[in-house]
């Protein structure tokens, strides 16, 4: 069984790769590609997807650097400024010149994220669709109806909802906003962040019913795990994020567990052969 981690972040305190001006409290500890590779080897994870961390904002240079050094291990998802009129061209540049395969948008719930309903979304989504790269969405359930309206005009675009939209485990109406997205056949969900939405400790059994709902609604080939390393370390080890799905969630049938742990990600990110 191939294990692919579709969601990690890397960074390094290095003047060659400066933090964005907006980053007033950068991380004090590094999360380098080499640290990640060691964890991957220890846990049998073959490849991973680097998702641009917010500390660098729209400068994806460090992730691009890591991809260039370890092309057989990493692919990457970039960030672009969604409020910049040239954002589609920025996406093209990071995709075509630096090898990124995907873009992430993070619309907040409330006025601060209302740009997601604005006129710039159509050209950004259209460009991602033209480039054939997935769109990752980090948001809360309340913003998903806006995503649904956008997708009515972008049926060929692969969209990945990160972390089950952090749907609360005790709010069925918000969970239903997530489950409703299954009607779009090219929408996928990461079942990560169980450690974040849980009210208990490992293996976070109070989140399993939500994961079951997502699994039964979307199906194994449209869901995937993810560590969210090193963000997870406040509540979970790298190994726990994997063993949770591999060993604790016994409701996956064997063939679907293969999809969740690797095959789904490999459908979206076509890693070069080693």
BAFI-3210 file (N, C-alpha, C; in Angstrom, 3 decimals, decimal comma, padded with zeros to 6 digits):
// residues 274
n [1|2|3|4|5|6|7|8|9|10|11|12|13|14|15|16|17|18|19|20|21|22|23|24|25|26|27|28|29|30|31|32|33|34|35|36|37|38|39|40|41|42|43|44|45|46|47|48|49|50|51|52|53|54|55|56|57|58|59|60|61|62|63|64|65|66|67|68|69|70|71|72|73|74|75|76|77|78|79|80|81|82|83|84|85|86|87|88|89|90|91|92|93|94|95|96|97|98|99|100|101|102|103|104|105|106|107|108|109|110|111|112|113|114|115|116|117|118|119|120|121|122|123|124|125|126|127|128|129|130|131|132|133|134|135|136|137|138|139|140|141|142|143|144|145|146|147|148|149|150|151|152|153|154|155|156|157|158|159|160|161|162|163|164|165|166|167|168|169|170|171|172|173|174|175|176|177|178|179|180|181|182|183|184|185|186|187|188|189|190|191|192|193|194|195|196|197|198|199|200|201|202|203|204|205|206|207|208|209|210|211|212|213|214|215|216|217|218|219|220|221|222|223|224|225|226|227|228|229|230|231|232|233|234|235|236|237|238|239|240|241|242|243|244|245|246|247|248|249|250|251|252|253|254|255|256|257|258|259|260|261|262|263|264|265|266|267|268|269|270|271|272|273|274]
n.u [000,841|000,671|001,629|000,804|001,276|-000,794|-000,659|001,318|003,490|006,359|009,117|011,709|013,880|015,514|017,407|017,584|015,145|012,877|010,406|006,998|006,076|003,769|003,901|004,167|004,795|006,747|007,408|009,389|010,830|012,287|010,856|011,899|012,503|014,208|013,804|011,178|011,458|012,802|010,832|008,959|010,313|010,559|007,926|006,990|006,002|005,719|005,740|005,023|002,880|003,662|002,197|001,893|002,951|001,389|003,050|004,867|003,224|002,534|004,836|006,260|008,745|010,389|009,148|009,262|012,008|012,515|011,134|012,679|015,108|014,391|012,936|011,781|010,350|008,661|005,776|004,070|001,766|000,756|000,348|-001,562|-002,219|-005,464|-006,826|-005,589|-005,488|-003,930|-003,733|-004,448|-002,402|-000,203|-000,628|-000,278|002,449|003,736|002,968|003,799|006,484|007,722|006,774|004,628|001,671|-001,257|-003,293|-003,962|-006,680|-007,921|-010,573|-011,969|-014,701|-017,236|-016,992|-014,232|-013,560|-015,061|-014,161|-014,212|-016,606|-016,405|-015,561|-013,064|-012,818|-013,845|-011,973|-009,678|-010,439|-011,041|-008,526|-007,086|-008,538|-007,969|-005,225|-005,213|-004,868|-005,385|-007,702|-007,327|-009,230|-009,357|-011,413|-014,394|-017,507|-019,637|-018,906|-018,992|-021,371|-020,886|-018,692|-019,956|-021,624|-019,712|-018,616|-020,596|-020,022|-017,634|-017,095|-015,148|-013,014|-010,835|-011,427|-010,351|-011,428|-010,074|-009,322|-011,904|-013,369|-013,184|-015,517|-017,721|-018,024|-020,384|-022,431|-024,757|-025,979|-023,959|-022,177|-023,705|-023,520|-020,993|-021,246|-023,086|-021,563|-020,774|-022,253|-020,984|-018,981|-016,196|-015,176|-013,204|-012,269|-010,253|-009,735|-008,523|-007,342|-008,798|-007,768|-007,900|-010,597|-011,639|-012,877|-011,551|-008,823|-006,176|-007,376|-009,119|-011,913|-014,412|-014,656|-014,989|-017,502|-018,197|-016,203|-016,975|-019,445|-018,549|-017,018|-018,960|-020,556|-018,976|-017,297|-014,529|-012,576|-012,645|-011,734|-009,097|-006,357|-004,148|-001,347|-000,917|001,456|003,905|001,891|000,146|001,499|000,937|-001,069|-000,901|001,237|003,276|003,252|000,899|-001,146|-001,161|-001,435|-003,959|-005,758|-004,831|-004,854|-006,784|-009,302|-011,574|-013,644|-013,214|-013,258|-010,874|-009,976|-010,789|-009,351|-006,842|-007,249|-007,731|-005,321|-003,446|-003,979|-005,995|-004,756|-002,740|-004,180|-004,649|-002,247|000,265|002,919|006,344|008,048|010,324]
n.v [-001,195|002,093|005,035|008,309|011,583|014,234|016,808|018,996|021,408|023,450|025,348|027,807|029,621|031,846|034,230|034,201|033,408|035,318|036,164|037,141|040,633|041,037|039,157|039,182|037,698|035,398|031,832|030,390|028,080|025,888|024,124|022,051|020,709|018,491|017,607|016,779|014,747|012,815|012,039|011,021|008,790|007,247|006,546|005,273|006,790|007,660|009,867|013,423|016,342|019,656|022,312|025,675|027,704|030,117|032,043|032,990|034,203|035,205|034,587|031,932|030,797|029,260|026,751|026,057|025,822|023,594|021,627|021,558|020,553|018,049|016,435|013,946|013,422|015,512|017,408|020,523|023,002|026,195|029,576|032,439|035,961|036,574|038,903|040,414|041,861|040,646|038,048|035,560|035,393|035,247|032,733|031,174|031,621|030,502|027,903|027,110|027,910|027,117|024,674|024,106|022,401|023,140|025,383|027,345|028,774|030,800|031,669|033,580|033,305|035,670|039,314|039,750|037,752|038,131|038,703|036,369|036,190|037,957|039,676|038,740|036,047|034,431|034,689|033,601|030,968|030,054|030,143|028,237|026,021|025,944|025,482|023,001|022,388|021,566|023,185|024,159|024,593|026,316|026,769|027,565|025,769|027,563|029,090|027,457|027,352|029,570|028,646|026,566|027,986|029,152|026,872|026,027|027,081|025,977|023,208|021,379|021,644|020,420|020,363|020,638|020,271|021,364|019,718|018,836|021,137|021,974|021,302|021,424|018,877|018,670|019,945|019,515|020,868|022,395|020,418|019,299|021,207|020,736|018,049|018,372|019,230|017,034|016,595|017,678|016,237|016,449|017,350|016,935|015,724|016,348|014,358|015,283|016,981|015,933|015,852|018,506|019,318|017,686|016,854|015,272|012,985|011,342|008,309|010,328|009,705|010,878|012,205|010,389|009,666|011,826|011,599|009,130|009,859|011,606|009,824|007,893|009,504|010,809|008,753|006,432|006,935|009,697|010,941|011,785|011,342|013,299|014,886|017,527|018,451|020,789|021,735|020,098|019,289|020,482|019,048|016,452|013,783|013,274|010,550|009,678|010,931|009,422|006,715|006,876|006,783|004,556|002,462|002,826|003,705|001,642|001,365|001,710|-000,042|-002,424|-001,825|000,804|002,065|002,065|003,950|006,254|006,574|006,933|006,464|008,228|010,756|010,374|010,388|013,044|014,430|013,953|012,486|012,540|009,638|007,874]
n.w [000,000|-000,980|000,645|000,753|001,678|001,522|002,584|004,020|005,638|005,119|006,363|007,012|009,082|007,477|005,885|003,149|002,330|003,033|005,557|004,967|004,853|006,360|008,328|011,519|013,728|013,279|013,042|015,617|015,564|013,168|010,358|008,459|005,122|005,363|007,991|007,714|005,772|007,247|009,093|007,305|006,283|008,609|009,010|006,784|004,672|001,403|-000,450|-000,540|-000,357|-000,500|000,999|000,562|003,187|005,313|006,424|004,566|002,819|-000,394|-001,673|-002,892|-002,798|-001,041|-000,787|-003,488|-003,762|-002,106|-003,541|-005,829|-004,896|-003,920|-005,969|-006,380|-004,148|-003,348|-004,239|-004,935|-003,636|-004,341|-003,063|-003,916|-004,118|-003,541|-003,918|-005,749|-008,947|-010,897|-010,178|-011,548|-013,506|-011,839|-010,747|-013,035|-013,490|-011,199|-011,555|-014,188|-014,382|-012,032|-011,248|-009,526|-008,499|-008,144|-006,161|-003,283|-001,597|001,049|002,283|004,801|007,173|007,183|006,862|006,271|004,542|002,296|-000,207|-001,567|-002,777|-004,770|-007,935|-008,807|-008,474|-010,544|-012,795|-011,512|-010,786|-013,335|-014,547|-013,052|-013,813|-016,558|-016,461|-015,364|-012,667|-009,215|-006,975|-003,748|-000,839|002,085|004,637|006,552|007,196|006,665|004,494|002,326|000,657|-001,010|-002,425|-003,788|-005,545|-007,215|-008,395|-010,100|-012,522|-013,179|-013,813|-014,528|-012,873|-010,396|-006,984|-003,669|-000,460|002,391|005,457|006,208|006,258|008,829|010,192|012,927|015,423|016,749|015,414|013,338|011,205|010,102|009,344|007,332|005,343|004,408|003,538|001,509|-000,607|-001,984|-004,224|-006,329|-008,572|-008,789|-006,466|-003,635|-000,352|002,465|005,249|007,486|010,513|012,640|015,192|015,839|015,919|017,812|021,119|022,793|023,547|021,659|020,245|019,275|019,194|019,207|016,854|014,854|013,850|012,233|010,283|009,229|008,074|006,060|004,574|003,760|002,235|000,269|-000,605|-000,755|-002,899|-003,087|-000,855|001,445|003,694|005,816|007,277|008,130|009,143|010,320|011,942|013,269|015,546|017,964|019,074|018,189|017,181|014,266|013,588|014,870|013,412|011,144|012,053|013,117|010,911|009,599|011,473|013,523|012,597|011,900|010,159|007,470|004,457|003,176|000,491|000,173|002,173|001,040|-000,963|000,610|001,984|000,001|-002,844|-003,710|-003,489|-005,367|-007,690|-008,022|-007,730|-009,805|-009,292|-010,337|-011,507|-009,431]
ca.u [000,000|001,440|001,160|001,145|000,743|-001,114|-000,796|002,313|004,078|007,776|009,654|013,024|014,337|016,640|017,262|017,433|013,719|012,320|008,982|006,217|006,005|002,606|004,173|004,760|005,262|007,139|007,721|010,742|011,483|012,219|010,191|012,623|012,266|014,995|013,075|010,010|011,886|013,119|009,561|008,363|011,008|010,226|006,519|006,630|005,318|006,553|005,836|004,128|002,544|003,973|001,209|002,538|002,573|000,934|004,096|005,512|002,155|002,434|006,158|006,336|010,108|011,003|008,563|009,831|013,380|012,456|010,723|013,796|016,136|013,870|011,827|011,139|009,619|007,728|005,086|003,700|000,580|001,155|-000,636|-001,561|-003,038|-006,753|-007,389|-004,755|-006,073|-003,062|-003,607|-004,390|-001,074|000,706|-000,827|000,379|003,906|004,181|002,691|004,563|007,916|008,268|006,323|003,555|000,480|-002,356|-003,308|-004,810|-007,347|-008,360|-011,562|-012,528|-016,136|-017,466|-016,584|-012,828|-013,434|-016,070|-013,542|-014,523|-017,825|-016,144|-015,356|-011,768|-012,829|-014,079|-010,726|-008,753|-010,915|-010,904|-007,120|-006,759|-009,182|-007,195|-003,920|-005,402|-004,329|-006,463|-007,936|-007,522|-010,000|-009,312|-012,468|-015,380|-018,681|-020,524|-018,442|-019,111|-022,361|-020,251|-017,913|-020,890|-022,050|-018,603|-018,401|-021,609|-019,421|-016,289|-017,365|-013,974|-011,958|-010,723|-011,412|-010,104|-011,800|-009,100|-009,632|-013,359|-013,832|-013,234|-016,914|-017,803|-018,569|-021,686|-023,273|-025,163|-026,308|-022,703|-021,688|-024,473|-022,986|-019,868|-021,721|-023,799|-020,606|-020,545|-022,979|-020,035|-018,168|-014,761|-014,823|-012,578|-012,184|-009,236|-010,336|-007,522|-007,745|-009,599|-007,164|-008,237|-012,020|-012,020|-012,897|-010,902|-007,436|-005,984|-007,548|-010,138|-013,054|-015,620|-014,690|-015,089|-018,811|-018,124|-015,401|-017,825|-020,409|-017,826|-016,644|-020,123|-021,140|-018,067|-016,657|-013,089|-011,747|-012,726|-011,248|-007,694|-005,848|-003,118|-000,816|-000,804|002,696|004,045|000,793|-000,466|002,309|000,378|-002,011|-000,713|002,500|003,174|002,876|-000,492|-002,056|-001,217|-001,978|-005,386|-006,470|-004,318|-005,081|-007,876|-010,595|-011,805|-014,821|-012,810|-012,975|-009,454|-009,676|-010,960|-008,228|-005,759|-007,544|-007,593|-003,925|-002,502|-004,430|-006,724|-003,764|-002,004|-005,048|-004,631|-000,856|000,958|004,335|007,264|008,573|011,669]
ca.v [000,000|003,326|006,065|009,636|012,629|015,362|018,107|019,399|022,736|023,569|026,706|027,896|030,975|031,999|035,504|033,949|033,225|036,166|036,133|038,235|041,802|040,923|038,154|039,884|036,706|034,187|030,697|030,423|026,814|025,511|022,892|021,943|019,507|017,374|017,102|016,082|013,507|011,840|011,526|010,214|007,502|006,500|006,138|004,616|007,709|007,667|011,201|014,362|017,585|020,848|023,378|026,928|028,167|031,512|032,956|033,585|034,749|034,897|034,222|030,478|030,432|028,219|025,475|025,761|025,391|022,220|020,757|021,432|019,709|016,689|016,320|012,632|013,314|016,605|018,315|021,687|023,829|027,576|030,594|033,704|036,980|036,495|040,226|041,108|041,645|039,805|036,745|034,434|035,314|034,760|031,282|030,588|031,674|029,509|026,576|026,794|028,156|026,548|023,301|023,873|021,739|023,480|026,690|027,328|029,990|030,657|032,702|033,570|033,507|037,049|040,347|039,657|036,784|038,342|038,716|035,088|036,405|039,077|039,444|038,144|034,587|033,785|034,501|032,712|029,600|029,706|029,883|026,933|025,022|025,886|024,893|021,624|022,225|021,577|024,330|023,789|025,603|026,278|027,650|026,967|025,337|028,659|029,665|026,472|027,722|030,459|027,770|025,842|028,889|029,287|025,619|025,858|027,518|025,404|021,795|020,552|021,944|019,625|021,173|019,873|020,970|020,972|019,482|018,713|022,510|022,107|021,226|021,004|017,528|018,750|020,887|018,767|021,746|022,788|019,206|019,098|022,105|020,007|016,858|018,809|019,452|015,771|016,577|018,082|015,010|016,702|017,879|015,960|016,197|015,797|014,026|015,682|017,883|015,315|016,273|019,910|019,497|016,749|017,273|014,203|012,723|010,292|008,520|011,315|008,901|011,685|012,717|009,300|009,676|012,797|010,996|008,115|010,551|012,080|008,617|007,283|010,459|011,068|007,525|006,362|007,574|011,162|011,476|011,478|011,778|014,321|015,142|018,951|018,683|020,584|022,360|019,065|018,926|021,019|018,078|015,109|013,517|012,867|009,133|009,513|011,330|008,298|005,511|007,094|006,297|003,244|001,423|003,073|003,856|000,308|001,355|001,708|-001,343|-002,393|-001,149|002,242|002,563|002,329|005,247|007,334|006,736|007,213|006,428|009,460|011,818|010,092|010,775|014,501|014,858|012,947|012,572|011,879|008,368|007,975]
ca.w [000,000|-001,076|001,548|000,251|002,552|000,644|003,241|005,014|005,444|005,468|006,432|007,625|009,400|006,568|005,168|001,717|002,109|004,103|005,863|004,385|005,741|007,248|009,354|012,664|014,703|012,546|013,918|016,164|015,242|011,759|009,919|007,196|004,323|005,876|009,152|007,179|005,114|008,283|009,586|006,246|006,237|009,813|008,998|005,545|003,764|000,198|-001,049|000,144|-001,043|000,289|000,855|000,940|004,517|005,269|006,894|003,396|001,981|-001,817|-002,182|-002,738|-003,180|-000,231|-001,214|-004,806|-003,502|-001,603|-004,648|-006,760|-004,287|-003,727|-006,920|-006,316|-002,885|-003,090|-005,154|-004,154|-003,860|-004,084|-002,707|-004,655|-003,469|-004,238|-004,126|-006,733|-010,275|-011,719|-009,525|-012,492|-014,115|-010,794|-010,688|-014,215|-013,332|-010,225|-012,107|-015,392|-014,221|-010,797|-011,085|-008,559|-009,037|-007,258|-005,515|-002,097|-001,162|002,438|002,601|006,149|007,291|007,589|005,900|005,869|003,463|001,260|-001,540|-002,203|-003,557|-005,655|-009,370|-009,129|-008,345|-011,838|-013,552|-010,803|-010,949|-014,753|-014,853|-012,470|-014,664|-017,808|-016,161|-014,915|-011,314|-008,233|-006,106|-002,358|-000,120|003,541|005,106|007,444|006,434|006,256|003,240|001,251|-000,368|-001,988|-003,291|-004,651|-006,617|-008,154|-009,119|-011,143|-013,793|-013,317|-013,550|-014,812|-011,914|-009,174|-005,763|-002,451|000,771|003,412|006,872|006,386|006,541|010,285|010,629|014,328|015,585|017,404|014,663|012,144|010,088|009,463|008,680|006,103|004,321|003,831|002,833|000,298|-001,688|-002,692|-005,498|-007,367|-008,639|-008,764|-005,149|-002,750|001,033|003,365|006,545|008,477|011,597|013,700|016,453|016,088|016,219|018,860|022,512|023,557|023,184|020,661|018,805|018,936|018,752|019,034|015,479|013,889|013,196|011,141|009,212|008,596|007,209|004,879|003,833|003,126|001,291|-000,852|-001,061|-000,543|-003,928|-003,068|000,407|001,713|004,986|005,734|008,614|008,454|009,878|011,761|012,682|014,107|016,710|019,200|019,636|017,649|016,511|012,859|013,552|015,285|012,340|010,220|012,693|013,292|009,733|009,218|012,478|014,463|011,916|011,356|009,289|006,063|003,863|002,797|-000,780|000,358|002,977|000,083|-001,589|001,587|002,387|-001,076|-004,231|-004,038|-003,713|-006,602|-008,804|-008,137|-007,885|-010,614|-008,946|-011,266|-011,016|-008,859]
c.u [000,875|000,816|001,712|000,502|000,463|-001,162|000,241|002,770|005,560|008,164|011,012|013,346|015,634|016,452|017,154|015,962|012,971|010,827|008,283|006,164|004,852|002,849|004,913|005,289|005,622|007,468|009,175|011,530|011,277|011,380|010,732|012,231|013,006|014,363|011,871|010,398|012,229|011,844|008,878|009,001|010,647|008,829|006,052|005,830|006,225|006,805|004,857|003,939|002,804|002,934|001,831|002,024|002,314|002,019|004,816|004,516|002,299|003,783|006,402|007,744|010,688|010,452|009,104|011,257|013,400|012,068|011,869|014,871|015,691|012,687|011,111|010,297|008,490|007,065|004,544|002,413|000,944|000,003|-000,464|-002,440|-004,395|-007,402|-006,565|-005,310|-005,232|-002,900|-003,609|-003,027|-000,038|000,588|-000,152|001,891|004,393|003,965|003,670|006,062|008,530|007,698|005,267|002,358|-000,649|-002,180|-004,271|-005,370|-007,924|-009,362|-012,120|-014,047|-016,354|-016,884|-015,144|-012,627|-014,402|-015,487|-013,869|-015,806|-017,631|-015,808|-014,034|-011,787|-013,010|-012,788|-009,724|-009,165|-010,783|-009,463|-006,668|-007,333|-008,407|-005,858|-004,029|-004,824|-005,472|-006,512|-008,200|-008,226|-009,896|-010,338|-013,340|-016,630|-019,545|-020,132|-018,653|-020,242|-021,809|-019,396|-018,822|-021,340|-020,953|-018,475|-019,460|-021,057|-018,039|-016,339|-016,153|-012,850|-011,996|-010,598|-011,223|-010,476|-010,889|-009,759|-011,137|-014,002|-013,922|-014,676|-016,983|-018,476|-019,957|-022,623|-023,652|-025,429|-025,042|-022,062|-022,408|-024,014|-021,776|-020,350|-022,447|-022,853|-020,322|-021,272|-022,105|-018,983|-016,667|-014,320|-014,346|-012,481|-011,007|-009,873|-009,357|-008,149|-008,704|-009,081|-007,543|-009,696|-012,498|-012,046|-012,208|-009,454|-007,379|-006,650|-008,746|-011,429|-014,327|-015,713|-014,985|-016,431|-018,833|-017,322|-016,207|-018,826|-019,740|-017,466|-017,841|-020,772|-020,276|-017,485|-015,152|-012,256|-011,823|-012,334|-009,799|-007,322|-004,882|-002,644|-001,004|000,387|003,302|002,948|000,182|000,242|001,804|-000,549|-001,764|000,677|002,239|002,666|001,417|-001,465|-002,200|-001,858|-003,468|-006,180|-006,076|-004,768|-006,331|-009,246|-010,923|-013,004|-014,466|-012,648|-011,571|-009,164|-009,843|-009,856|-007,029|-005,984|-007,245|-006,127|-002,980|-003,084|-005,212|-005,742|-003,033|-002,862|-004,964|-003,223|-000,074|002,459|005,199|007,799|010,013|012,691]
c.v [001,243|004,382|007,408|010,654|013,874|016,723|018,296|020,820|022,663|025,039|026,676|029,358|031,224|033,307|035,341|033,791|034,009|035,955|037,300|039,409|041,717|039,970|038,807|038,926|035,415|033,056|030,744|029,165|026,478|024,252|022,627|020,697|018,291|016,766|016,284|014,749|012,419|011,210|010,634|008,827|006,637|005,897|005,520|005,474|007,960|009,062|012,117|015,623|018,747|021,923|024,664|027,440|029,669|032,493|033,656|034,301|034,271|034,582|032,743|029,933|029,290|026,843|025,080|025,243|023,936|021,242|020,521|020,501|018,250|016,431|014,978|012,457|014,330|017,118|019,453|022,354|025,248|028,390|031,793|034,684|037,042|037,848|041,055|040,831|040,759|038,400|035,574|034,275|034,858|033,240|030,596|030,552|030,604|028,084|026,217|026,963|027,442|025,177|023,055|023,231|021,959|024,844|026,602|028,710|029,745|031,747|032,551|033,677|034,926|038,027|040,202|038,675|036,992|038,554|037,434|035,175|037,471|038,680|038,777|036,624|033,898|033,636|033,591|031,260|029,152|029,380|028,539|025,808|024,844|025,194|023,425|021,364|022,301|022,868|023,812|024,934|025,337|027,274|026,903|026,601|026,473|029,272|028,708|026,762|028,692|029,654|027,038|026,721|029,069|028,039|025,354|026,231|026,917|023,909|020,899|020,738|020,986|020,573|020,244|020,739|020,467|020,754|019,395|020,060|022,769|022,131|020,742|019,639|017,537|019,735|020,257|019,676|022,212|021,588|019,005|020,028|021,477|018,834|017,224|018,998|018,175|015,721|017,052|016,981|015,223|017,420|016,733|016,570|015,541|015,575|014,308|016,590|017,263|015,744|017,697|020,087|018,591|017,417|016,247|014,050|011,607|008,995|009,385|010,661|009,715|012,304|011,626|009,273|010,674|012,225|009,927|008,759|011,019|010,903|008,045|008,202|010,655|009,789|007,596|007,070|009,095|011,748|011,048|011,994|012,937|014,640|016,582|019,196|020,017|021,215|021,363|018,883|019,509|020,011|016,647|014,972|013,178|011,434|008,921|009,896|010,229|007,069|005,645|006,479|004,858|002,139|001,603|003,169|002,561|000,231|001,454|000,269|-001,283|-001,637|000,362|002,835|002,864|003,654|006,382|007,615|007,059|007,347|007,676|010,588|011,616|010,372|012,267|015,028|013,729|013,078|011,931|010,592|008,552|007,391]
c.w [000,000|-000,172|001,080|001,175|001,710|001,321|004,347|004,699|005,796|005,491|007,115|007,900|008,630|005,800|003,660|001,334|003,191|004,313|005,171|005,358|006,743|008,411|010,513|013,724|013,967|013,508|014,371|015,818|013,774|011,565|008,518|006,408|004,857|007,125|008,708|006,549|006,122|008,852|008,555|006,208|007,436|009,757|007,684|004,583|002,567|-000,362|-000,325|-000,697|-000,086|-000,010|001,393|002,278|004,491|005,689|005,733|002,485|000,530|-002,461|-001,885|-002,943|-002,344|-000,597|-002,582|-004,675|-003,030|-002,696|-005,624|-006,211|-004,208|-004,671|-006,887|-005,060|-002,743|-004,355|-004,294|-004,595|-003,450|-003,507|-003,631|-003,892|-004,174|-004,486|-005,110|-008,130|-011,185|-011,133|-010,504|-013,149|-013,096|-010,670|-011,866|-014,037|-012,358|-010,737|-013,217|-015,209|-013,023|-010,449|-010,026|-009,253|-008,037|-006,637|-004,342|-001,820|000,224|002,801|004,016|006,076|007,815|006,586|005,417|004,722|002,318|-000,125|-002,300|-003,027|-004,627|-007,085|-009,722|-009,076|-009,689|-012,640|-012,855|-010,987|-012,401|-015,104|-014,273|-013,328|-015,966|-017,584|-015,744|-013,547|-010,309|-007,434|-004,698|-001,635|001,373|004,050|006,096|006,631|005,907|004,921|002,064|000,257|-001,410|-002,953|-004,261|-005,817|-007,656|-009,014|-010,171|-012,512|-014,033|-013,034|-013,793|-013,804|-010,729|-007,991|-004,579|-001,257|001,876|004,773|007,169|006,725|008,041|010,807|012,073|014,463|016,212|016,713|013,331|010,956|009,364|008,765|007,348|004,987|003,636|002,994|001,536|-000,882|-002,481|-004,029|-006,655|-007,482|-008,592|-007,480|-004,265|-001,348|001,731|004,735|007,679|009,528|012,597|015,068|016,829|016,517|017,355|020,234|023,413|023,106|022,145|021,125|018,413|018,425|018,566|017,644|014,457|013,170|012,038|009,981|008,484|007,639|005,918|003,971|003,085|002,095|000,061|-001,436|-000,917|-001,593|-003,965|-001,716|000,611|003,099|004,784|007,138|009,071|009,379|009,439|012,597|013,666|015,445|018,024|019,871|019,184|017,058|015,047|012,778|013,917|014,176|011,294|010,858|012,942|012,141|009,407|010,171|013,321|013,797|011,180|010,423|007,811|005,573|003,287|001,517|-000,654|001,231|002,066|-000,642|-000,618|001,900|001,229|-002,467|-004,633|-004,345|-005,031|-007,843|-009,069|-008,392|-008,556|-010,386|-010,035|-010,664|-010,526|-009,822]
res [x|x|x|x|x|x|x|x|x|x|x|x|x|x|x|x|x|x|x|x|x|x|x|x|x|x|x|x|x|x|x|x|x|x|x|x|x|x|x|x|x|x|x|x|x|x|x|x|x|x|x|x|x|x|x|x|x|x|x|x|x|x|x|x|x|x|x|x|x|x|x|x|x|x|x|x|x|x|x|x|x|x|x|x|x|x|x|x|x|x|x|x|x|x|x|x|x|x|x|x|x|x|x|x|x|x|x|x|x|x|x|x|x|x|x|x|x|x|x|x|x|x|x|x|x|x|x|x|x|x|x|x|x|x|x|x|x|x|x|x|x|x|x|x|x|x|x|x|x|x|x|x|x|x|x|x|x|x|x|x|x|x|x|x|x|x|x|x|x|x|x|x|x|x|x|x|x|x|x|x|x|x|x|x|x|x|x|x|x|x|x|x|x|x|x|x|x|x|x|x|x|x|x|x|x|x|x|x|x|x|x|x|x|x|x|x|x|x|x|x|x|x|x|x|x|x|x|x|x|x|x|x|x|x|x|x|x|x|x|x|x|x|x|x|x|x|x|x|x|x|x|x|x|x|x|x|x|x|x|x|x|x|x|x|x|x|x|x|x|x|x|x|x|x]
***
